[in-house]
Amino acid sequence: MATGKALTLSLGCGAALAMFLLSAAPCFVHRMCVGVFKVINTKSMHINIHNLNTVLVGHTNIAQEALNYLSIRAWACPGALLMLAATGACRGHRDPATPLYGAFAQYATNFVLDIALIFGVGMGIEGAAAAATIGQYVGLAVVLRGLVKQGDLALQDVGRVPSAQDVGPYLTVRNPTYIVLVLR
């Protein structure tokens, strides 16, 4: 079944993206700090390397919090890509309600867990990241449940890896579109 193969492909791409983000997170946080520093100092027209070191070293707590947040949120990448594929499958089967229920479940879970983890448990930024990540998977579970319930997804098809023949048409049809969008 095409839906199962699409979900398997999404899971693989999401896992690869999560691993990339987890390995490159320190570089992203460093570049983000440098970018913010440049924006702040461009406005004041006073840029020097000593101020850059002060920002990066003096605010290591902020950089560490950003790194922690990014590291936790990276685990949501497979869920986000699976949610996109599952939502597309629902729309392809003319079911706009199931993705709506999934989004509601995601945001409701995020809201409740934000309050519980940030204020109740005192996890702070890590709690916000965990709440958003868990919410992502709760919403995905609702959408997948809807697909299975309607008979649009067979669970035994989820683990099947799509062949090159299955993926090939998407790459050949979409590439000119991507090139046009990038060159704009």
C-alpha positions in Angstrom: 0.0 0.0 0.0 1.3 3.4 -1.0 0.5 5.1 2.4 2.6 2.6 4.3 5.6 3.1 2.0 5.3 6.8 2.2 5.2 6.6 6.0 8.3 4.3 6.0 10.1 6.8 3.8 9.1 9.7 6.0 10.3 7.8 9.1 13.7 7.2 7.5 14.2 10.8 6.4 13.0 12.1 9.7 15.4 9.8 11.6 18.3 11.0 9.4 17.3 14.6 9.9 17.2 14.1 13.7 20.6 12.5 13.7 22.0 15.4 11.7 20.5 17.9 14.0 21.7 16.1 17.1 25.3 16.0 15.7 25.3 19.6 14.3 23.3 21.3 17.1 26.4 23.0 18.7 27.3 24.5 15.4 23.8 25.8 14.9 23.7 27.4 18.3 27.1 29.0 17.8 26.0 30.4 14.4 22.8 31.6 15.9 24.6 33.5 18.7 27.0 35.0 16.2 24.1 36.1 14.0 22.2 37.7 16.9 25.4 39.5 18.0 25.9 40.9 14.5 22.3 42.2 14.3 22.6 43.8 17.7 26.0 45.4 17.0 25.1 46.5 13.5 22.4 48.6 14.9 24.8 50.3 17.3 27.6 50.4 14.7 30.1 49.0 17.2 31.5 45.6 16.2 34.7 44.1 17.7 35.9 40.6 18.5 36.1 41.3 22.3 32.3 41.9 22.4 31.7 38.7 20.4 33.7 36.7 22.9 31.8 38.3 25.8 28.5 37.4 24.2 29.5 33.8 23.5 31.3 33.2 26.7 29.3 35.4 29.1 26.0 34.0 28.0 26.9 30.3 28.0 23.8 29.6 30.0 21.6 30.9 27.1 23.7 29.0 24.5 23.4 25.8 26.7 19.6 26.3 27.0 19.3 26.7 23.2 21.4 23.6 22.7 19.2 21.6 25.2 16.1 22.8 23.5 17.3 21.9 20.0 18.6 18.5 21.1 15.2 17.6 22.6 13.2 19.1 19.6 15.4 17.1 17.1 13.6 14.0 18.3 10.4 15.4 16.9 11.7 15.4 13.3 10.5 11.8 12.4 7.1 12.6 13.9 6.9 15.9 11.9 7.7 14.2 8.6 5.3 11.3 9.4 2.6 13.8 10.3 3.1 15.5 6.9 2.9 12.2 5.0 -0.1 11.0 7.1 -1.9 14.4 6.5 -1.2 14.1 2.8 -2.7 10.6 2.8 -5.8 11.9 4.6 -6.2 14.7 2.1 -5.7 12.3 -0.8 -8.5 10.2 0.6 -10.7 13.3 1.0 -10.6 13.3 4.7 -9.8 16.8 6.0 -11.2 16.1 9.5 -8.6 13.6 10.7 -5.6 15.9 10.4 -7.7 18.6 12.2 -8.3 16.2 15.1 -4.6 15.4 15.1 -3.6 19.1 15.2 -6.0 19.7 18.0 -4.6 16.7 20.0 -1.1 18.0 19.3 -1.7 21.5 20.5 -3.9 20.5 23.5 -1.2 18.1 24.6 1.5 20.7 24.2 -0.5 23.2 26.1 -1.2 20.9 29.1 2.3 19.5 29.2 3.8 23.0 28.9 2.0 24.0 32.1 2.8 20.8 33.8 6.5 20.5 32.9 7.5 24.2 32.9 5.6 25.4 36.0 4.7 22.1 37.8 7.9 20.2 37.5 10.2 23.2 36.9 11.9 21.9 33.8 12.0 25.3 32.1 13.0 25.4 28.5 13.7 21.6 28.4 10.1 21.1 29.6 8.8 23.3 26.7 10.8 21.2 24.2 9.6 17.9 25.7 6.0 19.1 25.7 6.2 20.1 22.0 7.9 16.9 21.1 5.4 14.7 22.9 2.5 16.7 21.5 3.9 16.1 18.0 3.7 12.3 18.5 0.3 12.4 20.1 -1.1 14.3 17.1 0.6 11.8 14.8 -1.0 8.9 16.7 -4.5 10.4 16.3 -3.9 10.8 12.5 -2.5 7.3 12.1 -5.4 5.9 14.1 -7.8 7.6 11.8 -6.1 6.2 8.7 -6.1 2.7 10.1 -9.7 3.0 11.2 -10.8 4.1 7.8 -8.9 1.3 6.1 -6.5 3.6 4.3 -3.4 2.3 6.2 -2.5 -1.4 6.9 -0.1 -1.6 9.7 1.8 -4.5 8.0 2.7 -2.1 5.1 4.4 0.5 7.4 7.7 -1.4 7.6 8.1 -2.0 3.9 10.8 0.1 2.3 9.8 1.7 -1.0 11.7 0.6 -4.1 13.5 3.0 -6.4 10.6 2.5 -8.9 8.2 3.7 -6.2 10.2 6.8 -5.4 11.5 7.6 -8.9 8.4 9.3 -10.3 8.3 11.7 -7.4 11.9 12.8 -7.9 11.6 13.2 -11.7 8.3 15.1 -11.7 9.2 17.3 -8.8 12.8 18.3 -9.6 12.0 21.0 -12.2 9.4 22.4 -9.8 12.0 22.6 -7.0 14.6 24.2 -9.3 12.1 26.9 -10.3 11.2 27.6 -6.7 14.8 27.8 -5.6 15.8 30.1 -8.4 13.1 32.6 -7.7 
